[in-house]
Amino acid sequence: MSQTGKDFRFPEGFLWGAATAAHQIEGSPLADGAGPSIWTRFAHTPGMTHNGDTGDVACDHYRRWRQDVALMRELGLKAYRFSVSWSRILPEGTGRVNQSGLDFYSRLVDALLESGIEPLLTLYHWDLPAALDDRGGWLNRDSADWFAEYGSVLYRALDGRVKKWVTLNEPWVVTDGGYLHGALAPGHRSRYEAPIASHNLMRAHGAAVQAYRADGAHEIGLVVNIEPKYPASDGAEDAGAVARAHAYMNEQYLHPAMLGRYPERMREIFGDAWPEWPQADFELIRQPLDFVGINYYTRSVTRADDSYPLRAGAVRQPLGTYTETGWEVFPQGLTDLLLWFKDTYGDTPVYVTENGAAFFDPPVAEDDRIRDPLRTAYLRKHLRAIHEAIEAGVDVRGYMVWSLLDNLEWSLGYSKRFGIVHVNYETQQRTPKDSARWYGRVIASHGSSLADPLPD
């Protein structure tokens, strides 16, 4: 059914923005007194990233941030979600504050505000200080105190100018990639370590929220990556696989944060590797939140298999459209997820804090355009899906496209481009893609232009 002519205007106050992460764009990871992070160490370990790519230069945002803020203003962004490099602020992870690092983010925040762009600050987007990894990292229960200390330094310096804070970004990825499968920093592979790291991340989240209530006066939340799981068949085995996959990815972090408990199936998933946790831990973890951020990219059609620990795997859809990262384009899944969140956790406000796609981008044309129609179509479909959820009663308050800039895609290096702005990594030239210009028109129309045909 055609949606031309439908009223896609979003609610007043809806926050239109874009997102990035410190290690993926900043470069200069050891500049001006900063300490190394686990990603500095991981990327410099041979064989751990595509083509040996590192974040040593990335998008050079650490030096070109003024240019990038001007670009955000040009595109009409109303918000910018970014993360802080913990080891720029506390080179040893705790104790001594590196004022140069703090000053960098203070200048960035001031420039955003001067441009009418609201900052959304994420404390942790995967780049633990290497000094803390040497002390056990997220396997050490002291990590909750380390994280609260780090948060407090930033709250005291920036709260008021920053009014929306995020504790953790995607704790599922931190533990699944970093402690269970070894594909991400710090590169561990242990089914016994993964639940411990997950639990300490959630304890750290709770401690950071507690610290914010003492030092801050605005809003703080948690960001999770979740995706709907649909059964590959009507069989009981596939239904069980869906239930395990759903608990592992979608409930493992939201349940303790919102309900004060883990989903029952976590013990079934991990068996003897799943510990018993003291009740006091859940009292720390379950802190009142002002919002939850949801990162959505794809769905999973799930079947039972022999993989450990889930005994569940994804089935590629023969008629599906897939991105360069092998993720199916499935906007209905975003509507379904938002409705599930409301039904499960109530009326806590939601921001879609990441959503986007890596597609092949052609070279910059002679007219300085980069035509990326697949990305534009992806974004339009997903914004329409959010609008459908809002119409159904979900309190969605903002959208942050991933990503503002092409950047370091972690262990995939520079091989995948998610940006609405093209980055030439040799010259650092920024070129807005057609999707960026299109998104700017959506922002200017407050969503109304989503009814228009896609541009040529």
Buried (B, 14 or more C-beta within 10 A) or exposed (E): EEEEEEEBBBEEEBBBBBBBBBBBBBBBBBBEBBBBBBBBBBBBEEEBBBEEBBBBBBBBBBBBBEEBBBBBBEBBBBBBBBBBBBBBBBBBBBEEBBEEBBEBBBEBBBBBEEBEBBBBBBBBBBBBBBBBBEBBBBBBBEBBBBBBBBBBBBBEBBBEBBBBBBBBBBBBBBBBBBBBBBBBBBBBEBBBBBBBBBBBBBBBBBBBBBBBEEBBEBBBBBBBBBBBBBBBBEEEBBBBBBBBBBBBBBBBBBBBBBBBBBBEBBBBBBEEBBEEBEEEBBEBBBBEBBBBBBBBBBBBBBBBBEEEBBBBBBBEBEEEEBBBBEBBBBBEBBBBBBBBBBEEBEEBBBBBBBBBBBBEBEEBEEEEBBBBBBBBBBBBBBBBBBBBBBEEEBBBBBBBBBBBBBBBBBBBBBBBBBBBBBBEBEEBEBBBBBBBBBBBBBBEBBBBBBBBEEEE
